[in-house]
């Protein structure tokens, strides 16, 4: 980014000198002081301001979010017009069909990441950073952009650590070769290629010397022999060569093998030890890990500086437009605050438990003779895959690849045994389709119509494809289908090859495999996934999601066949994933670093977060309700006694408040009844009387009471507003309720979420409306609706800086979903339901209350003090 407008721009030229000094490791102020020794103070001040104006773009970049060093003076302000490698890469992305907006996102993200690394001119480079993406979301594209920009500005040797197996290393090497190296052969020397991992014996000094501008790249498997050979080769260079050679190590799948998992905390696992030794023995080495499952990385011991804890920065890559992840596919429950529920798409199909014995060997010994059977669920999945592939061709995607994933076991022998079964099924179906078999065509049409109605094409702006159109392309789709085995033992010649065939057709693959399909491998055009592999940890489970990613032109066609257990796990993990990113977003203002604040990770009753050996430095987190809202969303809707108890608790509270002379008022144009200046003792008494369904994990009464009383002891939140939330006008179908006020109040509407997993309770996913946090603020609702979430919170803090808010929601037992809703149903309660929410002010924290979260223990900091600000906006439910 140029700071000068030409040779006559004295201020600009001095700003460039300041910038050059920052790139060499000095602060802007130190550079300005040096300049002031021989230049007019006013011009130096203007030059410093020009640098700061340019740096502000990096500082204030909305995305990606990051937690980073406090004293962050951007030495990298973005690509310069003369930078060769980034501009070549951006051009390549355009040629691949990337939109300008998508390129801008990756440009901004890579600029932020490079700016957080140590500058290459600095005498010592010790960067430790972590970039968190999403599974199948374009992490390779992101770190390729980082490589291009880092190489443009002086990093000379780039090492990409790429997974544990040859398949992933091969795939990464191809991507980097095609996307970055091919158009710039004169600028690169590669010490690895598609066929060979690191094995060079060439003179290291000639490679790394600063006497030439050529950059060096190696894509190396995380294998002890390869890393040992790399270390020996590098450290064989002359000391002066190493001192002048900035090295960037990109650790792809950084949570795999890189964190220490040795059972003895005084020892290290081989890969972890070798990576640390490599970094320690290189005077100028930056380490940037990339992963979509950062659980193990966030538990690395931060008190050991040479280890891989991301002490300098954690960057959260934005989710690209059109990305399908756990949240979009499986949905998630609202988090612990005023958060909009995500229902997920109707593209998940459950594999019956009764099918499992035909899909995986009953024992390890049976793996050599077992072959999977074509169960009804697998038959539907394969037939649907062929129809979806035909539909894509009908939409003009003839040259696009299409893949189906089948992962039922990790045993390679079973994969090989199952390949002929799938091929025989393919051949039999092809013959029947060609003969226009009436029974099969009827089965296909019913399946196609059912799936088309489940996720309408119009939802994604796509053209619906009729079954008649599907039939025209169906034989061709089946003819193109190849069955491939991918499990790490597959012969190189039988590997997946995503190149269009001689006739311009995209490849069509049914891929059956094991662990290779569970991490890292990208299947292009993945349309159908059939998956029954079990998992016991968050990272293992999320990495299995090869079906996550982008589906341009066929988003409506993607389907996942999965067991009910795994479906429920993914639903829960979508919330865990969201919380991690919200923690990062909350602290992305640069006032704290990863050494001040440790990201919390929620525990799950049936899943480990990661391997126990990777959690040796994890501790129980604590959490405050400071500046937060919590709400009840799960109710015992068929339990009369339980519902009666809560209704009576509200009536008792209202009676006690009115008896004490606290009368309800109306504020502005809002219909809610507001009781002001309610003593905290009455709120605590109400909480004791009100029954909270245990599924509302963030509404644990003992934790709430503990936090409130701790704050009271510090003189905070002793006065409360109690608001009865109601509608402006009653609706006949919802009714009214008598709470002991002068008149009955209109009931509010909250429909149930269809995917309840417990028949005894009903889950409404969200109770609060967006503006409810300001229900006791005397500003008209019409004005509040113009405010975003942060503005609403600010209004509340200005009006009631040390006042708690208790919101009471009388919910109609006859609550109805919106007519167009596919994910909700009538509430169906036996009587009206009382929901509550509490909003806490932003005050000094008192004693913290323990929660079911894990974090890493930071050295000499209050690592357990985690308070979370407001989350996402949500649509108003009641007007």
WOHU-V15687 format. One record per residue. N is the residue number from 1. RES is the residue in three letters. OMEGA is omega in whole degrees, 0 to 359 (999 if undefined). NEAR is the number of other ideal C-beta (glycine too) atoms within 10 Angstrom. D_CENTER is the distance of its C-alpha to the mean C-alpha in Angstrom with 1 decimal. Layout:
n: [N/N]
res: [RES/RES]
omega: [OMEGA/OMEGA]
near: [NEAR/NEAR]
d_center: [D_CENTER/D_CENTER]
This chain:
n: [1/2/3/4/5/6/7/8/9/10/11/12/13/14/15/16/17/18/19/20/21/22/23/24/25/26/27/28/29/30/31/32/33/34/35/36/37/38/39/40/41/42/43/44/45/46/47/48/49/50/51/52/53/54/55/56/57/58/59/60/61/62/63/64/65/66/67/68/69/70/71/72/73/74/75/76/77/78/79/80/81/82/83/84/85/86/87/88/89/90/91/92/93/94/95/96/97/98/99/100/101/102/103/104/105/106/107/108/109/110/111/112/113/114/115/116/117/118/119/120/121/122/123/124/125/126/127/128/129/130/131/132/133/134/135/136/137/138/139/140/141/142/143/144/145/146/147/148/149/150/151/152/153/154/155/156/157/158/159/160/161/162/163/164/165/166/167/168/169/170/171/172/173/174/175/176/177/178/179/180/181/182/183/184/185/186/187/188/189/190/191/192/193/194/195/196/197/198/199/200/201/202/203/204/205/206/207/208/209/210/211/212/213/214/215/216/217/218/219/220/221/222/223/224/225/226/227/228/229/230/231/232/233/234/235/236/237/238/239/240/241/242/243/244/245/246/247/248/249/250/251/252/253/254/255/256/257/258/259/260/261/262/263/264/265/266/267/268/269/270/271/272/273/274/275/276/277/278/279/280/281/282/283/284/285/286/287/288/289/290/291/292/293/294/295/296/297/298/299/300/301/302/303/304/305/306/307/308/309/310/311/312/313/314/315/316/317/318/319/320/321/322/323/324/325/326/327/328/329/330/331/332/333/334/335/336/337/338/339/340/341/342/343/344/345/346/347/348/349/350/351/352/353/354/355/356/357/358/359/360/361/362/363/364/365/366/367/368/369/370/371/372/373/374/375/376/377/378/379/380/381/382/383/384/385/386/387/388/389/390/391/392/393/394/395/396/397/398/399/400/401/402/403/404/405/406/407/408/409/410/411/412/413/414/415/416/417/418/419/420/421/422/423/424/425/426/427/428/429/430/431/432/433/434/435/436/437/438/439/440/441/442/443/444/445/446/447/448/449/450/451/452/453/454/455/456/457/458/459/460/461/462/463/464/465/466/467/468/469/470/471/472/473/474/475/476/477/478/479/480/481/482/483/484/485/486/487/488/489/490/491/492/493/494/495/496/497/498/499/500/501/502/503/504/505/506/507/508/509/510/511/512/513/514/515/516/517/518/519/520/521/522/523/524/525/526/527/528/529/530/531/532/533/534/535/536/537/538/539/540/541/542/543/544/545/546/547/548/549/550/551/552/553/554/555/556/557/558/559/560/561/562/563/564/565/566/567/568/569/570/571/572/573/574/575/576/577/578/579/580/581/582/583/584/585/586/587/588/589/590/591/592/593/594/595/596/597/598/599/600/601/602/603/604/605/606/607/608/609/610/611/612/613/614/615/616/617/618/619/620/621/622/623/624/625/626/627/628/629/630/631/632/633/634/635/636/637/638/639/640/641/642/643/644/645/646/647/648/649/650/651/652/653/654/655/656/657/658/659/660/661/662/663/664/665/666/667/668/669/670/671/672/673/674/675/676/677/678/679/680/681/682/683/684/685/686/687/688/689/690/691/692/693/694/695/696/697/698/699/700/701/702/703/704/705/706/707/708/709/710/711/712/713/714/715/716/717/718/719/720/721/722/723/724/725/726/727/728/729/730/731/732/733/734/735/736/737/738/739/740/741/742/743/744/745/746/747/748/749/750/751/752/753/754/755/756/757/758/759/760/761/762/763/764/765/766/767/768/769/770/771/772/773/774/775/776/777/778/779/780/781/782/783/784/785/786/787/788/789/790/791/792/793/794/795/796/797/798/799/800/801/802/803/804/805/806/807/808/809/810/811/812/813/814/815/816/817/818/819/820/821/822/823/824/825/826/827/828/829/830/831/832/833/834/835/836/837/838/839/840/841/842/843/844/845/846/847/848/849/850/851/852/853/854/855/856/857/858/859/860/861/862/863/864/865/866/867/868/869/870/871/872/873/874/875/876/877/878/879]
res: [UNK/UNK/UNK/UNK/UNK/UNK/UNK/UNK/UNK/UNK/UNK/UNK/UNK/UNK/UNK/UNK/UNK/UNK/UNK/UNK/UNK/UNK/UNK/UNK/UNK/UNK/UNK/UNK/UNK/UNK/UNK/UNK/UNK/UNK/UNK/UNK/UNK/UNK/UNK/UNK/UNK/UNK/UNK/UNK/UNK/UNK/UNK/UNK/UNK/UNK/UNK/UNK/UNK/UNK/UNK/UNK/UNK/UNK/UNK/UNK/UNK/UNK/UNK/UNK/UNK/UNK/UNK/UNK/UNK/UNK/UNK/UNK/UNK/UNK/UNK/UNK/UNK/UNK/UNK/UNK/UNK/UNK/UNK/UNK/UNK/UNK/UNK/UNK/UNK/UNK/UNK/UNK/UNK/UNK/UNK/UNK/UNK/UNK/UNK/UNK/UNK/UNK/UNK/UNK/UNK/UNK/UNK/UNK/UNK/UNK/UNK/UNK/UNK/UNK/UNK/UNK/UNK/UNK/UNK/UNK/UNK/UNK/UNK/UNK/UNK/UNK/UNK/UNK/UNK/UNK/UNK/UNK/UNK/UNK/UNK/UNK/UNK/UNK/UNK/UNK/UNK/UNK/UNK/UNK/UNK/UNK/UNK/UNK/UNK/UNK/UNK/UNK/UNK/UNK/UNK/UNK/UNK/UNK/UNK/UNK/UNK/UNK/UNK/UNK/UNK/UNK/UNK/UNK/UNK/UNK/UNK/UNK/UNK/UNK/UNK/UNK/UNK/UNK/UNK/UNK/UNK/UNK/UNK/UNK/UNK/UNK/UNK/UNK/UNK/UNK/UNK/UNK/UNK/UNK/UNK/UNK/UNK/UNK/UNK/UNK/UNK/UNK/UNK/UNK/UNK/UNK/UNK/UNK/UNK/UNK/UNK/UNK/UNK/UNK/UNK/UNK/UNK/UNK/UNK/UNK/UNK/UNK/UNK/UNK/UNK/UNK/UNK/UNK/UNK/UNK/UNK/UNK/UNK/UNK/UNK/UNK/UNK/UNK/UNK/UNK/UNK/UNK/UNK/UNK/UNK/UNK/UNK/UNK/UNK/UNK/UNK/UNK/UNK/UNK/UNK/UNK/UNK/UNK/UNK/UNK/UNK/UNK/UNK/UNK/UNK/UNK/UNK/UNK/UNK/UNK/UNK/UNK/UNK/UNK/UNK/UNK/UNK/UNK/UNK/UNK/UNK/UNK/UNK/UNK/UNK/UNK/UNK/UNK/UNK/UNK/UNK/UNK/UNK/UNK/UNK/UNK/UNK/UNK/UNK/UNK/UNK/UNK/UNK/UNK/UNK/UNK/UNK/UNK/UNK/UNK/UNK/UNK/UNK/UNK/UNK/UNK/UNK/UNK/UNK/UNK/UNK/UNK/UNK/UNK/UNK/UNK/UNK/UNK/UNK/UNK/UNK/UNK/UNK/UNK/UNK/UNK/UNK/UNK/UNK/UNK/UNK/UNK/UNK/UNK/UNK/UNK/UNK/UNK/UNK/UNK/UNK/UNK/UNK/UNK/UNK/UNK/UNK/UNK/UNK/UNK/UNK/UNK/UNK/UNK/UNK/UNK/UNK/UNK/UNK/UNK/UNK/UNK/UNK/UNK/UNK/UNK/UNK/UNK/UNK/UNK/UNK/UNK/UNK/UNK/UNK/UNK/UNK/UNK/UNK/UNK/UNK/UNK/UNK/UNK/UNK/UNK/UNK/UNK/UNK/UNK/UNK/UNK/UNK/UNK/UNK/UNK/UNK/UNK/UNK/UNK/UNK/UNK/UNK/UNK/UNK/UNK/UNK/UNK/UNK/UNK/UNK/UNK/UNK/UNK/UNK/UNK/UNK/UNK/UNK/UNK/UNK/UNK/UNK/UNK/UNK/UNK/UNK/UNK/UNK/UNK/UNK/UNK/UNK/UNK/UNK/UNK/UNK/UNK/UNK/UNK/UNK/UNK/UNK/UNK/UNK/UNK/UNK/UNK/UNK/UNK/UNK/UNK/UNK/UNK/UNK/UNK/UNK/UNK/UNK/UNK/UNK/UNK/UNK/UNK/UNK/UNK/UNK/UNK/UNK/UNK/UNK/UNK/UNK/UNK/UNK/UNK/UNK/UNK/UNK/UNK/UNK/UNK/UNK/UNK/UNK/UNK/UNK/UNK/UNK/UNK/UNK/UNK/UNK/UNK/UNK/UNK/UNK/UNK/UNK/UNK/UNK/UNK/UNK/UNK/UNK/UNK/UNK/UNK/UNK/UNK/UNK/UNK/UNK/UNK/UNK/UNK/UNK/UNK/UNK/UNK/UNK/UNK/UNK/UNK/UNK/UNK/UNK/UNK/UNK/UNK/UNK/UNK/UNK/UNK/UNK/UNK/UNK/UNK/UNK/UNK/UNK/UNK/UNK/UNK/UNK/UNK/UNK/UNK/UNK/UNK/UNK/UNK/UNK/UNK/UNK/UNK/UNK/UNK/UNK/UNK/UNK/UNK/UNK/UNK/UNK/UNK/UNK/UNK/UNK/UNK/UNK/UNK/UNK/UNK/UNK/UNK/UNK/UNK/UNK/UNK/UNK/UNK/UNK/UNK/UNK/UNK/UNK/UNK/UNK/UNK/UNK/UNK/UNK/UNK/UNK/UNK/UNK/UNK/UNK/UNK/UNK/UNK/UNK/UNK/UNK/UNK/UNK/UNK/UNK/UNK/UNK/UNK/UNK/UNK/UNK/UNK/UNK/UNK/UNK/UNK/UNK/UNK/UNK/UNK/UNK/UNK/UNK/UNK/UNK/UNK/UNK/UNK/UNK/UNK/UNK/UNK/UNK/UNK/UNK/UNK/UNK/UNK/UNK/UNK/UNK/UNK/UNK/UNK/UNK/UNK/UNK/UNK/UNK/UNK/UNK/UNK/UNK/UNK/UNK/UNK/UNK/UNK/UNK/UNK/UNK/UNK/UNK/UNK/UNK/UNK/UNK/UNK/UNK/UNK/UNK/UNK/UNK/UNK/UNK/UNK/UNK/UNK/UNK/UNK/UNK/UNK/UNK/UNK/UNK/UNK/UNK/UNK/UNK/UNK/UNK/UNK/UNK/UNK/UNK/UNK/UNK/UNK/UNK/UNK/UNK/UNK/UNK/UNK/UNK/UNK/UNK/UNK/UNK/UNK/UNK/UNK/UNK/UNK/UNK/UNK/UNK/UNK/UNK/UNK/UNK/UNK/UNK/UNK/UNK/UNK/UNK/UNK/UNK/UNK/UNK/UNK/UNK/UNK/UNK/UNK/UNK/UNK/UNK/UNK/UNK/UNK/UNK/UNK/UNK/UNK/UNK/UNK/UNK/UNK/UNK/UNK/UNK/UNK/UNK/UNK/UNK/UNK/UNK/UNK/UNK/UNK/UNK/UNK/UNK/UNK/UNK/UNK/UNK/UNK/UNK/UNK/UNK/UNK/UNK/UNK/UNK/UNK/UNK/UNK/UNK/UNK/UNK/UNK/UNK/UNK/UNK/UNK/UNK/UNK/UNK/UNK/UNK/UNK/UNK/UNK/UNK/UNK/UNK/UNK/UNK/UNK/UNK/UNK/UNK/UNK/UNK/UNK/UNK/UNK/UNK/UNK/UNK/UNK/UNK/UNK/UNK/UNK/UNK/UNK/UNK/UNK/UNK/UNK/UNK/UNK/UNK/UNK/UNK/UNK/UNK/UNK/UNK/UNK/UNK/UNK/UNK/UNK/UNK/UNK/UNK/UNK/UNK/UNK/UNK/UNK/UNK/UNK/UNK/UNK/UNK/UNK/UNK/UNK/UNK/UNK/UNK/UNK/UNK/UNK/UNK/UNK/UNK/UNK/UNK]
omega: [183/177/183/178/179/185/180/182/184/180/180/180/178/176/177/176/176/180/179/179/177/178/179/175/178/174/177/181/177/179/180/179/178/179/184/179/182/178/180/184/182/179/179/179/178/179/178/179/179/176/182/177/179/181/183/179/179/180/190/179/184/179/2/174/179/165/188/182/180/183/187/176/185/175/178/186/183/184/175/178/181/180/186/194/178/183/175/180/178/177/179/179/177/180/178/177/178/177/178/179/179/178/177/179/181/175/180/183/181/175/179/183/181/181/180/176/172/178/185/179/180/185/177/178/182/184/170/183/179/177/182/176/174/179/178/186/179/178/180/177/180/183/172/176/178/178/181/183/178/179/178/187/170/173/191/182/180/177/175/175/193/170/185/185/184/183/182/177/179/182/180/179/180/182/182/177/183/189/189/188/191/182/184/186/182/182/186/164/179/180/171/175/186/185/190/169/186/181/186/174/183/186/184/182/180/179/193/182/179/183/175/185/183/177/182/182/173/174/193/176/176/183/189/181/179/181/177/179/178/180/181/181/182/183/172/178/177/182/182/176/180/181/182/184/176/182/174/176/174/181/178/188/189/178/183/176/184/178/180/179/180/181/176/184/178/181/180/173/189/185/178/180/182/178/179/179/178/180/182/185/175/183/185/184/175/179/178/178/175/175/172/181/191/189/181/182/181/178/176/182/182/181/178/188/183/180/192/177/184/187/183/180/168/181/179/180/179/176/183/175/178/180/176/177/182/182/183/185/186/186/175/174/173/181/189/184/181/189/180/177/175/186/183/182/182/181/179/177/185/174/181/178/181/180/191/180/178/187/180/182/183/181/178/182/183/187/185/182/185/170/183/177/178/179/177/181/179/177/178/183/182/179/179/179/180/179/178/177/176/179/177/177/177/177/178/182/182/184/181/181/178/182/170/181/173/181/181/181/177/186/182/181/179/177/181/179/185/182/179/177/180/179/178/178/177/183/180/180/180/180/181/179/180/178/182/179/187/182/180/180/178/178/180/182/179/178/182/180/180/182/178/179/181/178/183/180/183/178/182/179/181/179/176/180/180/178/177/177/179/182/183/184/190/180/179/179/179/180/183/188/172/176/182/173/177/181/179/177/183/178/181/184/182/182/177/181/182/172/180/181/185/180/179/179/172/179/175/185/160/187/176/184/186/189/178/179/182/180/167/186/177/174/184/179/182/186/182/176/178/198/173/181/178/179/181/183/182/187/178/184/182/180/176/187/176/181/174/177/183/181/184/178/179/180/181/187/184/179/178/171/189/178/180/180/180/178/180/178/180/177/180/183/175/177/177/180/180/182/179/182/177/175/179/181/182/185/185/180/176/180/175/179/175/176/177/187/179/179/179/179/182/177/180/184/185/184/169/178/175/178/179/180/177/183/183/181/179/178/175/177/170/188/176/176/183/177/182/171/174/187/174/179/180/185/174/192/180/182/183/183/180/179/178/181/182/177/180/178/178/180/178/179/180/180/180/180/181/178/179/178/178/185/179/177/173/181/179/183/184/183/187/176/187/172/184/174/177/180/182/181/180/178/179/178/178/180/178/184/185/180/180/176/185/179/175/191/182/181/177/187/180/178/178/180/179/181/182/181/177/178/176/179/177/177/185/177/176/178/184/164/174/186/172/184/181/179/177/179/180/171/186/184/179/177/180/182/177/179/180/175/182/181/176/183/175/178/179/185/174/181/180/176/188/188/175/180/179/185/183/183/176/182/180/176/178/178/185/166/187/186/184/180/178/183/180/177/185/177/183/179/181/178/180/182/177/185/172/187/182/179/178/179/179/177/181/182/179/183/184/188/182/184/175/180/174/179/180/185/171/188/180/176/182/181/186/174/172/183/185/185/177/187/183/183/175/183/175/179/181/172/184/187/175/173/178/173/176/176/183/179/177/182/175/184/170/178/181/184/184/179/179/178/175/176/177/180/182/181/172/175/174/191/187/182/183/173/190/180/183/185/189/172/172/179/175/181/179/177/999]
near: [15/15/21/18/10/8/8/8/16/14/20/19/17/26/29/17/20/26/26/15/21/22/19/14/17/20/13/20/11/14/24/23/13/15/21/15/7/7/17/12/10/9/16/23/15/15/28/21/13/20/25/15/11/17/21/12/15/21/14/7/18/8/16/23/22/28/28/21/17/10/8/17/24/26/26/26/21/20/23/15/7/8/16/17/24/25/15/17/27/19/12/18/19/13/9/10/8/17/11/11/9/18/17/12/21/22/19/19/25/28/24/25/25/30/24/24/26/19/24/25/19/18/10/10/22/18/22/22/26/29/30/27/25/25/22/22/20/22/21/21/21/22/26/24/28/25/26/26/25/27/28/22/20/14/25/22/25/25/26/25/31/28/24/20/19/19/22/23/26/20/22/26/24/14/17/24/18/12/20/24/17/12/15/16/10/7/16/18/17/18/21/25/14/13/9/10/21/19/12/16/7/10/12/22/15/12/20/21/17/13/10/11/11/13/24/19/21/23/29/21/21/25/21/13/12/19/22/14/17/22/16/10/19/22/14/12/20/12/9/11/18/21/14/17/24/26/23/27/20/27/26/22/24/28/26/21/22/26/29/24/18/14/9/7/11/5/10/17/17/15/20/21/15/22/27/18/16/21/20/12/12/24/16/23/24/26/28/26/27/26/24/25/28/26/25/27/25/30/28/24/17/22/13/13/12/11/19/24/24/28/20/23/23/28/25/25/26/18/17/17/10/13/18/22/22/26/21/18/24/26/22/24/22/24/20/23/24/28/24/16/19/22/17/20/22/17/20/21/18/15/24/11/11/10/20/16/11/16/21/20/20/10/7/9/9/13/18/12/10/20/16/24/13/17/18/12/22/23/15/20/24/23/21/22/26/29/25/24/31/24/28/24/24/18/18/10/17/15/13/20/22/28/24/27/27/26/24/24/23/18/19/19/17/24/27/16/19/22/17/11/16/22/14/12/17/18/12/12/22/17/13/16/19/12/10/9/14/9/8/16/16/10/15/22/16/11/16/21/12/11/19/19/10/15/19/13/17/10/11/16/9/18/13/11/22/14/18/9/16/22/18/12/20/24/16/16/23/22/12/18/23/14/19/20/22/24/23/17/15/19/7/10/6/11/14/21/12/15/7/13/12/5/8/8/17/22/21/25/24/24/23/27/27/20/21/25/25/20/22/26/21/17/24/14/23/23/24/28/24/27/21/22/19/13/19/11/19/24/26/19/22/25/23/25/26/24/26/26/21/14/18/12/16/21/19/25/26/21/26/26/23/26/19/13/14/22/20/15/24/27/21/21/24/22/21/21/24/21/20/21/17/23/24/21/19/19/23/20/10/14/10/15/21/26/20/15/22/26/29/23/25/20/15/17/6/9/18/17/23/25/18/12/14/25/20/18/22/20/16/14/24/19/23/21/28/21/20/23/23/24/24/23/25/22/28/21/23/15/17/11/8/14/21/12/15/23/18/13/20/22/15/15/25/21/12/15/20/15/8/13/6/17/13/17/12/11/20/12/12/24/17/22/23/19/23/18/12/21/14/17/12/19/24/17/15/22/20/10/14/21/17/16/19/9/17/21/14/19/22/17/14/9/18/20/15/17/23/24/14/17/25/15/10/12/11/22/24/15/15/26/23/25/24/23/25/23/18/12/8/15/15/7/11/19/15/18/22/11/20/11/15/8/8/14/19/19/25/23/19/26/22/22/22/14/18/15/12/11/7/11/18/24/22/26/23/20/25/25/22/21/23/27/24/25/24/25/22/12/17/12/19/10/14/22/13/8/18/11/18/11/12/22/22/14/18/22/15/9/14/20/11/15/22/23/25/22/24/24/26/24/24/25/18/17/24/17/18/9/5/5/13/14/18/20/15/13/22/13/22/12/13/21/26/22/22/22/25/21/30/22/20/16/19/10/18/21/13/21/18/13/20/13/21/21/23/24/17/21/11/8/15/12/20/18/14/22/16/21/16/20/21/16/14/19/8/13/19/18/11]
d_center: [30.7/34.5/35.8/39.4/41.2/43.9/46.6/48.2/45.2/46.0/43.1/40.7/42.2/42.0/38.3/37.7/39.6/37.4/34.3/35.9/36.6/33.0/32.0/34.6/33.0/35.1/34.1/35.0/37.6/39.2/39.4/40.9/43.5/44.6/45.0/47.0/49.7/50.9/49.4/50.1/47.9/47.1/45.8/43.7/42.2/41.5/40.0/37.7/36.6/35.9/33.7/31.8/31.5/29.9/27.6/26.5/24.5/22.2/22.4/21.6/18.9/16.5/13.6/12.1/11.9/13.5/15.6/18.6/22.3/24.5/27.1/25.2/27.7/26.0/28.2/26.3/26.4/25.2/27.0/30.8/32.8/34.4/31.3/31.8/28.7/25.9/28.1/28.9/25.3/24.6/27.7/26.6/23.3/25.6/27.8/25.0/24.5/21.6/22.0/22.9/20.0/17.5/19.7/19.7/15.9/16.0/19.3/18.0/15.0/17.5/20.1/18.1/17.3/21.0/22.4/20.8/22.5/26.2/28.5/30.3/33.7/33.1/35.5/32.9/29.2/27.1/23.5/20.7/17.2/13.7/11.1/7.4/6.1/4.8/7.8/10.7/9.3/12.2/11.8/15.5/16.4/14.8/16.7/19.7/19.8/19.7/22.5/24.5/24.5/25.1/28.0/29.4/29.8/31.3/29.1/31.5/30.0/26.5/25.5/22.4/21.9/20.6/20.1/22.9/24.7/26.7/24.8/21.6/23.8/25.8/23.0/21.6/25.2/25.9/23.0/23.9/27.6/27.3/24.9/26.4/29.5/31.6/32.3/33.1/35.1/37.5/34.8/33.3/34.6/32.6/33.4/31.5/31.6/30.5/33.0/33.3/31.0/32.4/36.1/37.9/41.2/41.7/42.6/39.7/41.5/42.1/38.3/37.1/39.9/39.4/42.5/40.6/37.6/36.1/32.6/31.9/29.0/28.3/25.7/26.3/25.3/24.5/27.9/30.4/33.3/31.5/30.1/33.6/35.2/32.9/33.6/37.3/37.4/35.6/37.6/40.7/40.6/43.0/41.7/42.3/40.2/37.2/37.7/37.4/34.5/30.9/28.5/24.8/23.0/19.6/18.3/16.2/14.5/15.4/14.8/17.5/21.0/20.6/20.3/23.6/24.2/28.0/29.6/31.9/30.1/32.8/32.0/29.3/28.0/29.3/26.3/25.1/28.7/29.2/26.2/27.4/30.9/30.0/28.3/31.2/33.9/32.6/33.7/31.1/27.8/24.3/21.5/17.9/15.5/12.6/10.1/6.9/8.4/9.9/12.0/15.2/14.9/14.6/17.7/19.9/23.1/23.0/26.8/27.5/27.1/27.5/24.6/21.1/19.4/17.6/20.4/20.4/16.9/13.2/11.4/8.0/8.1/8.2/7.2/10.7/13.3/13.9/10.6/10.5/7.7/8.4/8.7/10.9/12.9/13.5/13.0/12.6/15.1/15.3/14.5/17.5/18.6/19.5/16.4/16.6/16.2/14.3/16.8/15.1/17.3/20.5/19.8/19.7/23.1/24.1/26.1/29.1/29.7/33.2/31.9/30.3/33.7/34.3/30.9/30.8/33.7/35.1/35.4/34.9/38.5/38.2/35.6/38.4/40.0/37.3/36.0/33.6/35.3/34.6/33.7/33.6/29.8/29.6/32.4/30.6/27.4/29.6/31.8/28.9/27.4/30.7/31.1/27.6/28.5/31.9/30.3/28.2/31.5/33.2/30.6/31.7/29.1/31.8/30.6/27.0/26.0/25.2/23.9/23.8/22.4/24.4/23.4/25.6/26.7/26.3/30.0/31.1/34.5/33.3/31.3/34.5/36.6/34.3/34.4/37.9/37.2/34.5/36.9/39.8/37.8/36.8/40.5/41.8/39.5/40.4/44.1/43.8/41.9/44.5/47.2/45.6/45.7/45.9/44.2/41.2/40.9/41.0/38.3/36.1/36.8/36.0/32.7/31.8/32.9/31.0/27.7/28.4/28.9/25.7/23.4/25.9/25.7/26.3/23.0/21.6/24.8/26.1/29.7/30.5/32.2/35.2/36.3/39.3/37.1/35.1/38.4/39.5/36.7/36.3/38.8/37.5/33.9/35.4/37.7/34.9/32.9/32.9/31.8/30.2/29.6/26.7/26.7/27.4/31.1/31.5/34.2/33.2/35.3/33.5/30.0/28.0/29.2/27.3/30.3/32.1/35.4/38.9/39.0/35.7/33.8/30.2/29.8/29.3/28.1/27.8/26.2/26.9/25.6/24.1/21.9/21.5/19.8/17.4/15.8/15.7/18.2/17.6/19.8/20.7/21.2/19.7/21.1/21.8/20.4/22.7/21.3/22.9/21.9/21.5/19.1/19.5/16.4/12.7/12.1/14.8/13.6/10.1/11.8/14.4/12.4/14.3/14.5/11.0/11.5/14.1/17.3/19.7/22.9/22.1/19.0/21.5/22.8/19.8/20.4/19.3/22.0/20.9/22.6/22.4/21.3/18.2/17.4/17.6/15.5/12.5/13.2/13.2/10.1/8.1/9.6/9.0/5.3/6.1/9.0/7.9/6.6/9.8/11.8/11.2/12.0/15.0/16.5/15.9/19.6/20.9/23.0/21.4/20.3/18.2/21.7/22.2/19.1/17.1/13.6/14.3/12.9/14.4/16.8/17.5/21.1/21.0/18.3/18.3/15.3/16.5/20.0/22.4/23.9/20.7/20.8/24.3/23.3/21.1/22.7/22.5/20.8/22.7/21.6/23.7/23.8/24.7/23.9/22.0/22.7/22.7/24.0/25.3/23.8/25.4/29.2/32.1/33.4/36.3/37.6/40.5/41.2/37.7/37.5/41.0/40.1/37.4/39.7/42.4/40.3/39.6/43.3/44.4/42.2/43.6/47.1/46.8/45.4/48.2/50.8/49.8/50.3/46.6/46.8/43.9/43.7/42.1/40.2/40.4/39.8/37.4/38.7/37.2/39.7/39.1/40.8/40.8/41.6/41.1/41.6/38.8/41.1/41.1/37.3/37.2/40.0/38.1/35.0/37.3/38.8/35.7/34.1/30.4/29.0/27.2/24.1/23.4/22.0/21.6/25.1/27.0/30.4/31.4/28.4/29.0/32.7/32.2/30.1/32.5/35.6/34.2/33.7/37.1/38.6/37.4/38.9/35.8/34.9/38.4/38.7/36.5/36.4/36.5/35.6/36.4/34.0/36.0/36.5/39.0/40.9/41.1/40.2/42.8/40.4/38.4/41.5/42.2/42.5/45.0/43.6/46.9/46.8/49.5/47.9/45.4/41.9/40.0/37.1/33.5/31.6/28.5/28.0/26.6/23.4/24.7/22.5/24.0/24.1/27.1/30.2/31.7/29.1/27.6/24.1/23.9/20.2/21.3/24.6/24.6/25.0/23.6/27.0/28.0/26.9/30.0/32.2/34.9/34.9/38.0/36.4/36.7/33.8/34.2/33.4/30.5/28.8/28.8/26.7/23.0/21.3/22.1/25.6/26.3/25.4/27.7/30.5/30.3/30.5/33.4/35.3/34.7/33.4/34.2/34.3/32.3/31.7/32.1/31.4/33.2/32.4/35.1/33.5/35.7/36.1/36.4/33.1/32.2/29.2/29.3/31.3/28.5/26.0/25.2/23.1/25.5/29.0/31.8/31.4/34.5/35.4/38.9/39.3/37.5/34.4/33.8/30.3/29.7/27.3/27.7/26.8/27.4/28.6/27.3/30.0/30.6/29.0/31.3/30.9/27.4/26.7/25.0/22.0/20.4/17.8/17.9/17.7/19.7/23.2/23.7/27.2/29.4/26.9/26.1/23.0/22.9/23.3/20.0/20.3/17.7/18.5/18.1/14.9/14.7/17.8/19.2/22.2/25.5/26.7/30.3/32.4]
